[in-house]
Amino acid sequence: MIPRYSRPDMVAIWSPETKFRIWFEIEAHACDALADLGVIPQEAAQTIWEKGGAATFDIERIDEIERETKHDVIAFLTHLAEIVGPDARFVHQGMTSSDVLDTCFNVQLVRATDLLLKDMDALLAAIKRRALEHKDTVCIGRSHGIHAEPVTFGLKMAEAYAEFDRCRKRLMNAREEIATCAISGAVGTFANIDPRVEEHVAQAMGLKAEPVSTQVIPRDRHAMYFATLGVIASSIERVATEIRHLQRTEVLEAEEYFSPGQKGSSAMPHKRNPVLTENLTGLARLVRGFSIPAMENVALWHERDISHSSVERMIGPDATVTLDFALARLTGVIDKLLVYPERMMGNMDRLGGLVHSQRILLALTQAGSSREEAYRLVQRNAMKVWESYQVSGSAGVDFLSELLNDADVRQYLSEDQIRDRFDLGYHIKNVDVIFKRVFGDS
């Protein structure tokens, strides 16, 4: 997590100040429940809230204590006792460190997820706007990087919208799964603390009580959470890669916004590079990479070990901060993306009408030709166009003309029947149906 790829609201969730404030709230809510159960005095719980709630925790002092104790939770509790006074003896009754650490971690992940959901909403809104704007902007669809058949640029955006809409649902599910609390004591048996304390803390912190914990909350929950972030990152990379390809000089159908005064190269003043989407590709690799150590954290020894701890101290902030930045950056890219419809049509026309080959193939079979013979006839004429394209970079041979002059084709199809199959609108006639599926009646 470095400032270059960080946004303040997400960074604040992972700050020491936020962490220690959450730790205090967990402990104080537990004291409330213990007081209600008659385990500790009501006055002590009230004092803990009053003094701890008004305090600003001294990060340097906590670090100083930890250097001696070699234990972060004990260091915090010692500092809290300095603030609260004698009633601090009632803090942490029957609890273990992981009760605080795990519950806090999940609170932070829930808060981070809420920011990510806002990011997703902004991205979806930007994609939808561009999709509707370019619903009828015809461009070539490619398979294997090779011209296939016409699509629209709006359809590309609709695909992205549907994908991120699925991602948002996955993120909501991940939030639901990660939002659990454990206040169950050493090895999770509630031997020294009433399960009702856990239920109270969970409700107060906006979580659910973990049905069964060991000394830690089960890490399969976290593995699924970080895997979900990895999938979202992969979707970001898919859109970023599409834009990078469309910005290649030979294609140049769309382009990242190039602001006044922006420079593309220290050596070549003419350069306009897809630096934002290249950056997103790299960030996606990082977020995706965090899913593997999260999965390896699932298999802890017996009721617990702390091999997961060092991992989560890093991947919790790094994954969420990075994804937050990436989603916001992609939103900006989509929002300001330069789209060149004329270039799209020009590229599609470079192959002299080959985009209609399937329609001719189908027409031949419907007119009585076997599929094998129809394929042979269409491919024979298509290869003439390809050969001319290979020489000059644009088709010197027209596919329609070749078909009209092919006696074998003309045995099956009239000139009008052939020309009818070169209607560009036929390829995109059902875009409205797709848009209704994706956007409803928008």
PyMOL commands that set and color helices and strands:
alter all, ss='L'
color gray80, all
select helices_A, chain A and resi 3-5+8-13+16-36+42-54+59-69+72-84+86-90+97-133+153-178+186-188+195-204+220-247+275-289+291-296+307-336+341-349+354-366+371-392+399-404+407-410+415-420+424-428+431-439
alter helices_A, ss='H'
color red, helices_A
select strands_A, chain A and resi 138-143+146-152+180-181+208-209+254-255+338-339
alter strands_A, ss='S'
color yellow, strands_A
deselect
rebuild
show_as cartoon
